[in-house]
Amino acid sequence: MLKTHIDKAKVFVTARFKSDGSVLRETIQAEGLGFKTRCELTSNELADKVAKVVRNAENGCYVMQTILKPTPVERDLPSTGKRWIQNYFRAGDRYHSELVERRYGDG
């Protein structure tokens, strides 16, 4: 636990999204274009101590880490007896994904 006194904190988050295609033609594709955060802190502590608090907050934020490090998504369709696992992997400097169909009981 860091013992750093923060007098006031404001965090602003801006998210940008887009979508292309048609729902009716089943060509819809949504995409996140990026996020911007601004953190305004008031503290009499040394800047290094305050920076540690911010780093810990970002590293411990489930939402930010899920965006920064793609996370597998499992989709269940029990009425069909199928489920899909979305696997993400890194190849070079880009993330790629593959959709794997599994039947219940396949792990």
Helices and strands as residue ranges (DSSP letters): E 8-20, E 29-42, H 47-59, H 62-68, E 73-77, G 78-80, E 82-91, E 94-103
